[in-house]
Amino acid sequence: MGLSDLRALPYPWDTLADVAALARSHPGGLIDLSVGTPVDPTPPLVRAALEAASDAPAYPLTYGTPALREAVAAWFARRRGVPDIDPAGVLPTLGSKELVGLAPSLLRLGAGDVVVHPAIAYPTYDVGARLAGATALATDDVEEWAHRGDVRLVWVNSPSNPTGATADVAHLRRVVAAARAAGAVVVSDECYAQLPWAAHLSAADGTPRVPSLLDPAVTDGDHTGLLVAYSLSKQSNLAGYRAAFVAGDPALVADLLATRKHLGMIVPRPVQEAMRVALGDDAHVAAQRAVYGRRRQTLLAALAASGWAVDHSEAGLYLWARPADPDDRASSRELVARLARLGILAGPGVFYGSAGDGHVRIALTATDAAIDQAGVRLRAGM
């Protein structure tokens, strides 16, 4: 495995050309619910912060400004229930996907090392392992890897992309205990944590409370060997800014920082300032969550009325859908084609591993008008 394998590995979404063309041929045009890219405006206060910092002739700090790192620590305390983040254990990244894809390499994994990731998972976890020359193991069963001597990195993804499932504190504790016994690092991809839908995932005041890997109830106050990756793309419509960070064990962050300095992997200074401001403002996050909540309800009702069932999906930007009829065993590719005939483009579940076949991922990231029209088409296509 390695770079040669990746050259021969097609990018999954590039294989949707045929069904995309089918969806585009619909008389009403294409409604693209396949990728999940934000369509709503970037908040004005964030844009203002970017502009105010745009006179930036000097090289930015790879480590991020102290103010940004302190803002991340404060955000964890306020929004994630994690009061003990050391700003020294915070590092901005160029979006979270590059961290996911490069973490095995940056942590110097290679042949003979195993990277564990969820059975149904975003493909970049597997790609990152291949890039490093390591071996990926797709499983949700901690016991399947807990006693192996070759596991070096364990990925958690909660809320999950694509399923929207979330890990509870008990499961996260099991992962941490097993990884520490094996001498493995745990990195939790928590990019959708500010978009909970199930009641038990929010505090009484409405603050999202999806359990974090760094929660004291999980770690007992010890972040050794633990990192969380987070992106502002979803909560703040900053996908175009490539604004993200990793936080946790200061020793691991220092190791990542040293390598990233050599490689010039630096978040631009204006983006760092935009991140700082975005992390300090909760109002725009709540407003965007409400927008997605309305779109979610529209699609949920239309899917239920047109013979679809939705599994998990208690948090995040997607609905993990399948036929409600248990005798309908269509593949995810066939299901995507069904939706394409209605002019709706979704993501095949098989993109996320063989365990995802039989499902499709439907994104909430389209305009209100497009979501309403998708609901109309679903009901008409019953």
N, C-alpha and C positions, 0 to 999 in steps of 0.2 A: 504494500500500500504506500501511497505517497502522491507526489505531484503528478506523475504519469497517470495514475488512476483518476485523478480529478479532471484531467484534460478529456478523458473519455466518458466522464459522468455528465449527462445532460442536466442543465438547470431545470428543475421540475416544471416551473411555470412556462418555460419555453415549449413544453410539449402540449400545451393547451391550444395551439394555433387552430386546429380543426374545429374544436367545440366553440372557440371564441368566434370563428367565422360563422358558425351556425347561429350563435346567439346574436351576432351583429346583423344577420339577415332578417331578424324579426322585424315586422313592419313598424313597431314602436322603437326599434333600436336596442342597443346593448345596455343592460344594467349590470355593471361589473361588481360582484360581491365576492371576488376570488382572493384578492391580495390583502386587503385590510389597510390600505394607506389612508391617512386622515384627509378629509375633504373640507373641514370647517376652518375658519380663519385662525391664524396664529393670534393669540391674545394681544391687544394693543400695548399693554404695559411691557410685554416681552419684546415686542418689536421696537419699542422706544428704548429699552435697555440696550438692545443690539446696536441701534443707531448711535446712542450716546457713547458707546465704547468703540465706535468704528474707526476712530483715529488711533490706530494700533501699529505703529511702525516697528516696534521691537518684537523679538521672538517671544511668544507666550511661554508660560511655565508648563512643562509636561505634567508636573505634579498638580497643577491647578492653583489658582490663587488661594491664599489662606481663607479669604472671605467665602469663596465657593465651598471649600471643604467644611468650613464651619456651618454653612447653610445646609449642606447635606446631613451633617450630624443633627442639627436642629430639626430638620424635616423628619428624620427617622424617629426622633423622640415624639414629635407632635402627631405624625400621620401613621407611623408604623408600630408604635408602642415599644420602641427600642431606645431607651434613654442613655445607653452607655457606649455609643459610637465614638471612637477616638478619631478626631479629624486627621490624625496621621495615617489612619487606615482608610482614606478616601482618595480615589484617583479618577479624574474624568476620562472618558473614552469616546472614540469617534463613532457614536451609536453603540448599541449593545451587541449587535450582530458580529462586529469585528472581534469583540472580546470573546464571544461564544466560539467563533471560528478559530481564533488564535490561542486561546487559553492553554490547550495541551502543548503547543509548541513553545509558548512563552514560559511554561512551567517545566520545559525540557523533558517532556515525555518522548518516548520513541518505541522502537521495536521491543516487543515483549511486555509492554505496559498496556493496561486495560482501562478504557474510559467507559464508565457506566452512564447510560441515559435512559429516560423513560421509554416504555415499549411503544407508545404512540407519541412521537416527538417531532419538533421542527427539525428538518434534515441537517441543519448546520452543526448540530452536536456530532453527528456521524462524520460529516465532512471534516470538522476540526480534528477528530481522532485520526482520520486518514492522512490529513496533511502532515501531522506529526510523525506518521509511521506507526502509530499505536493501533490497538484493536478496540473497536466499539462493541459494547454489550448492551443490547436493548432489553430491559426488564424493569418491572415494577416490584419485584420480589426481592426484598433486602437479603433474605437468606440465600439467594442464588449467587450472591457475590461476597457476603459478609466474611467468609472464612477463606477467601482466596488470597494468595500472596502476591498477586500481580496487579491488583487494582490500585491505581494511583490517583484517579480523578472520578468523582461522582457528581453528576448533574442532577439537580432538582429543578423542576419547572412548575411553579405554582403562583398564580393560576396558570393552568396548562394552555399552551398553544399546540394543538387546536381544540382540545376537548372542553376547556373551561373548568376542569376539575381542580380542586384545591386540596393541598395536604394539610392535615391537622397537626397540632403540636406533638401528639403521641408518635405519629409517623416520622416527623422531622427529628425527634429525639432518637428514634431507632436508627435512622440514617446516620446521624452524627456519631452515635456510639459505635456503630459498625465501621464507619470510615476511620475513626480515630484508632480503633483496634487494628485496622489494616494499614495504618499509616498513610491514608489517602486524604486528599483535599476535597472538600465539598464546595461546589459553587451553585447557588440557587438563582435561577433566572426568574425574577419577580416583576417583570415589566408591566403586567396587567393588574397589579395589586390595588390600584386606586379605582378599579371598576368592578366592585362586587355587586351581585344582584340578590343572592340569597340573604335572608334576614340575619342569619347567624354570623355573617361575615362583616357586619357593621356594629359599631358601638351604639349605645342608646342615643347619643347625639348625632348619629348618622356618619361619624367618621369611619372610613373603611378600616377594617381590622382583619384582613387576610393574614394569617400567621406568617411571620417572617422567619427565615433560618436563623437570624440574629436575635430573635426574641429571647429575653432572659429565661422564659419558661422552657425554651429549647436548649439554650447554651449553658445555663447556670452561671451566666456572666463571663464565660470564657469563649472568646472568638477565635482561638487558635485553630488554624486549618480551615477556616470558614470564610467565604466571600458571598456577597449578594451583588448581582448585576441588575441595574435598573435603567430604564430609558424614559425620557420625557416625551417621546414621540406620541404616545397614546394619551397621557393625561393632559398634555398641553399643546397638542397639535404641532410638534416640533420635529417631525420626521425629516424635514428638509434641512434642519440645523445639525443633524447628527449629534444630538446632545444626550449623553448618558454618563453613567459612572459605575464604578465598582467600589464596594466598601466592605470592611470587616477586619480581618487579621492584619495589623500594621506590618508584620514581618513579610507576609505574602505580598502586600501592596508595595513594600519597598523593593522586593524582588522583581515584580512586574515593572515598577517604575524604572529601575536600572536598565532593563532591556529596552523599554520604550524610549528612553532618552537616546540610546544608540540608534534606534530606528527612526527617530523623528516623528513618533506617533503622538501628536500634540493637538489638543482641541483648541481652535482659534480663540484668541482672547475675547473678541466680542461675543462669541457663543458662550464662553464661560460666564460672562456677565449676564447674558440672557438667562442662562440656567439658574444663576443665583437668584435673580428676581422671580423667575417662575416658581422656584422651590419655596419662596417666601409668601406666595399668594395662594390661598386655598379657594378663593371665590371662583376663579375661572375653572378650576378643576371640578368643583361641584356643578357648575353650570354645564360643562361639557358632559359630565356623567349623566345629567338629566336629559340631555339631547340624545345620548346613546340609549338611555332607558326607554324613551318614547319609541325610538326606531326598533328596539328589541321587541317591545310589546306588539308592534304592528306585524313584524315578521313571525313572532311566535303564534299569534292568532291565525295568520294566514296559513302557516305551515300545518297547524293542527286541523284547520278546516279543509285542507287539501290532501290529507292522508299521510302526513309526515309526523314523526316523533322526534323529540329533541332530548338527547342524553346529556347529563352533566350540565355544562354551560352555566354554572352558578356564578361565574365571574368572567371578565374579559370582553373581547370585542367580537366574539364569534358564537354561532349556534352550531352545535355538533349534531347533524340531522341524519335520519335514516327513514326508510319506509315504515309506517306504523304497522303494516300487515306483516306478521311474522313469516308468512310464506313467500314474501317478496325478498328474494336473495340476490338482487341485482348487485353487481360490482359497483364500486364507487365511480368508475369511469362511465358506466351505463347511467348511473344516477345523475352525473354531471351533464350527460347528453340530454336527459329528460328535461332538466332545467334550462339547458341551452335552447331547446325548442320553444321555450317561453321567453327567450331573449334574456335569460338570467345566467350569468357565469359564476359558478362556485368552484371551490377547490376540492379535488378528489381526496378522500380520506387516505388513500394508499400513498399519497405524497409523504405521509407522516409515519410510514412503516406498514408492513403487511397487516398488522393488527388493526389498522385504520380502515381497511377495505370494508365496503358496505355502508360507509358514512360519507357525508360531504361536509365541508366547512363553509359556512355562510357568514360573510362579514357584515357588520353593522355600519361599515364606513362608506356610506353613500348619502347623498343629499336627502332631505326629508321627502322631496318630490319623487326621487328615484325609489326610495324605500316604499312609499305609498303605492307607486306603480307596480313594484315587485309584488306587493300584497294582492293587488288587483289581478295580476297575471297568474299568481299561484291559485287563487280561488277560481279563476276562469278555466284553468287547466286541469281541474279535478277530474 
